[in-house]
Amino acid sequence: MSEKTLTRMDLSEAVFREVGLSRNESAALVESVLQHMSDALVSGETVKISSFGTFSVRDKSARVGRNPKTGDEVPISPRRVLTFRPSHLMKDRVAAGTHK
C-alpha cells in the first residue's frame, strides 16, 4: 500500500493544472474551500460532498473509561468529535483500487 499523503499543496497544484488558475489563485481557492468546510463543522453543520462522503460533528457524553494496564476507572469528559462517512461510491472505488 502506498505511503503517499495528499497535501494542500498537491490539491492546489491539481487545480492549477486542471482548471488553469494561477498557482496563487489555486492555493487561495483550496484554502477558501477548506475554510468554508471548517467553519461549517465548527458551527455544528454537516458537510456533505456528493460521491465522496459526509463530515459531521458528534457530541459524545461523559463516561467512565478504564486504564487497560492498571484496570483503574478513569472519567472521560464530554467532547465533540469529527466523523467521516464515505459514500457508497467512494467505498466501492477504494475497495476496487480504481483511479478516475
C-alpha positions, 0 to 999 in steps of 0.5 A, spaced: 500 500 500 502 506 498 505 511 503 503 517 499 499 523 503 495 528 499 497 535 501 494 542 500 499 543 496 498 537 491 490 539 491 492 546 489 497 544 484 491 539 481 487 545 480 492 549 477 493 544 472 486 542 471 482 548 471 488 553 469 488 558 475 494 561 477 498 557 482 496 563 487 489 563 485 489 555 486 492 555 493 487 561 495 481 557 492 483 550 496 484 554 502 477 558 501 474 551 500 477 548 506 475 554 510 468 554 508 468 546 510 471 548 517 467 553 519 461 549 517 463 543 522 465 548 527 458 551 527 455 544 528 453 543 520 454 537 516 458 537 510 456 533 505 460 532 498 456 528 493 460 521 491 465 522 496 462 522 503 459 526 509 463 530 515 459 531 521 460 533 528 458 528 534 457 530 541 459 524 545 457 524 553 461 523 559 463 516 561 467 512 565 473 509 561 478 504 564 486 504 564 487 497 560 494 496 564 492 498 571 484 496 570 483 503 574 476 507 572 478 513 569 472 519 567 472 521 560 469 528 559 464 530 554 467 532 547 465 533 540 468 529 535 469 529 527 466 523 523 467 521 516 462 517 512 464 515 505 459 514 500 457 508 497 461 510 491 467 512 494 467 505 498 466 501 492 472 505 488 477 504 494 475 497 495 476 496 487 483 500 487 480 504 481 483 511 479 478 516 475 
